[in-house]
Amino acid sequence: MTTSAIRVRFAPSPTGFLHLGGARTALFNFLFARHHNGTFILRVEDTDQERSTGDSIQAIFDGLKWLSIDWDEGPFFQSERLELYRKVADRLLSEGKAYRCYCTSEELEERRKESLAKGIPPRYDGRCRDRSNFSEKPHVIRFRTPDLPQVVVHDLIRGDMKFNGNLLDDWVIIRSDGYPTYNFAVVIDDLEMQITHVIRGDDHINNTPRQITLFNALEAPLPHFAHIPMIHGPDRAKLSKRHGATSVMAYHEMGYLPHALVNYIARLGWSHKDQEIFSRQELIDYFDLDHVGSSPAVFNPEKLLWLNAQYIRNEDPSTLTNELLPFLKPVQHPFSPSSDGQGPDLPKIVEGWKTRVRTLVELADAVHPFRDQEFSISAEAHEKHLIPENQPLILLFLQRFLTVSEWTKENLEAVIGTIGLEQDMKLGKLAQPLRAALTGQNVSPGIFDVLLLLGREEVLRRLDKALTLIGPNK
Ligand code: GLU
């Protein structure tokens, strides 16, 4: 496969789990690269030694892998590239575009307070700018920000944005511990990795003018910038924990299918006509930056749940069964539903259930009574259907099921049809106490599927148990 010149990156700082916003940034970069046959790079921005952790790095990899957002180059770790940053800083020093600053943090703090007291926005006053006596005393390296009235960011999503150049001070590029600052390392890496498009959250917009002045100082071409709007909760506040889970892997644990989440986050800020459901290939085919909006996207957990239900419903039973396996509860008392002694047919059970659940967790709960003789009877099912008035009907089912010659759908339909005529009851009504006794729930796949999946022996056992639970009919 030939690749175009397009090169993009996802550059997470590993200071926590992969959250929905980060996953969306990764996805947009990934889709953009795949759409244009370009290259997608993963770069871990771990220069904040105090806040970066190995667990977070792992959590980010796990999240990306679960969503199948795979990268072509990397992962690169900024902490392993310190020499490169140092080299560029030295070059800037030798060209007079950067300088050593020996101001201590106490001095800076004092001056900051003075500015605030005078009502002036605090910024570095350039005290060490023209210093000529160097020493080995602890120091930082600052970028000599050129005097510019204005810096313009040409943003592919928001159009041109003008920033007041006078507000940019001489910012630190290398800290006293030798580590680069975020804005410095980003530019050096974007340059060295030949990134053509910087696609990131618009919380970084205020960093972009600084980064542009540095690109210019290095006489390097600018990448294109595309700042994607924030994700808000339904109340229009920035998405946070109180809107529900924000970690990608929490959705894994709650029983979401990875592609349902990918489909959902793709639509957070991007659209293609009014289509809601996209295969992976469709996302790649249709994704481009021109349909990324500039207003905040609203996260709607109900819609995500709805979408997940659509994916579960449309998944083929054997694939869904594989997804379900890690969610299944351990079976305490297995039973054999068929005379040949084979265990319950999980894909068949899944097929009966998949249109009635929204998550794999719900599916695991739903299939449990079909795998285990021990299952709980819900309070609703008990109170509504397993009541003394229904005792004669359940007893009648038990007696007739005992005499069915072969346990087939046709025979069972005939038996239940006869009971319906005798009792003058419709199937829907007849099935309710039966369903409650056999599954412990008020909702289940069609009653004939339930009877067939459980097998005669288990059906009789459960009806008998329900009669015991109800007690003698007084
Ligand atoms: N490391 C930054 C972050 O995690 C992203 C930097 C960038 O994309 O330029 O927010």
Residues whose N, C-alpha, C, O or C-beta is under 5 A from the ligand:
A	BS01	LIG	A11 P12 S13 E45 V186 R200
